[in-house]
Amino acid sequence: MSSLAESQGWITFRPSECPLPNWVNAPNLPGFMSYSGGDCRVSQTENRIEWLVDVRWPKWFIPRFAAVFIPAMTLLAWFFGPFPINIAFACLAPISGGSAFALIYWLLLRHEQAGNYLVLDRHEQTVTLPRQKRTFGFLEITNFQWINGRGKHGSDSNVDFHLLARDASGVVYRYHIMGSPVRTKVKDLADFCGIPVHEYQLGSGRSRDADVTGS
């Protein structure tokens, strides 16, 4: 039997209690799925909560760190490496290091441009998922979902945070919001809007990506 946890409306299902999926996974729009969790900044007013993607600090830090790290590694390779390996390393360090930092910076930009995570308006009774380009009325939403388990393509265990909504035909679709959310932020969101959170602790036996189709 499920147990009430942390706050009214938060229901936790342990591995032996988790029901089988009754939802269909909605197709995710192309984008960078982040599992950092810490890049979510909350903006709140009396009737509105926004979960904003905030990567200002890493965007500021990475180019400055690269500007110091790459020359330092090049000089170390040149002066302290054995000849002729030092020449090869001194030539390759700026190329490989610059490429790696450029890729990280591009991924951050792509993540930021995908949009914010969530906008909840208590006055309008709506939840908008900018990354999914969807807006739901409170009456369409069955619950939020905190689900912890292994991924479909590996044994890694992680947490996904979803919104489950019922369409006009009665089918429940599951929409991804973000990975590795901060628990207190989810609790505050649930308390703010009154929409229940179902927490699934799947253990190692079931995939958190599964739906009614078994995929």
C-alpha positions, 0 to 999 in steps of 0.5 A, a space after each residue: 500500500 502506498 504511503 503519504 510522504 513529506 506533504 499532503 498530495 505526495 504519494 511514494 510507491 516503494 519498489 514492491 508497491 509501484 503499479 504498472 504504467 498507465 501512461 503513454 510517453 509523449 514524444 520529446 521534442 529535440 533538445 538537450 536533456 539535462 540531468 544537472 538539476 542545479 541549473 533550474 532557478 525558481 522565479 515566484 510571484 503570488 500566483 505564478 511559478 517559473 522554473 527557469 534554465 539558468 546557465 549564466 555561471 558556466 557560460 561565464 566560467 568556461 571561456 575564462 577557464 579555457 583561456 587559462 587552461 589551454 595555454 598552460 597545458 601547451 606550455 607544460 607540454 612544450 617545456 617539460 615533455 620529452 622531445 619530440 613528443 613535447 612538440 606533438 603535444 604542444 601542437 595538439 593541446 590547443 586543438 583538442 582543448 579548444 574543441 572540447 571547451 567549444 563543444 561544452 559551450 555549444 551544449 550549454 547554448 543548445 540547452 538554454 535555447 531549448 527553453 525554460 522547464 515549466 511555467 505554472 499560473 495558479 490564477 489561469 489554472 495552467 501549466 506550460 512546458 516551454 520545451 514541449 511547446 504545450 500548455 495544460 489546464 489543471 483539470 487535464 493534469 492527473 499528477 506530477 511524477 517523480 520516478 527513480 530507476 534505471 534508464 532504458 538503454 543502461 543500468 544507470 539509476 536517475 530521477 526524471 520529473 514528468 507531468 501526466 495529462 489526460 487527453 480528450 479520448 481519455 489516454 494519459 500522456 507523460 511529458 518530460 519536464 527535467 531530470 534530477 530535479 531538486 526535491 524541495 523545489 518539487 515539494 514547493 511546486 506541489 504545495 503551491 498548486 495542489 497538484 499531487 506528486 506520485 513518487 515511484 522508487 522502481 529499484 533496479 528491476 524496472 526501467 523509468 522510461 517504460 510506458 503501457 506499450 512496454 517500450 
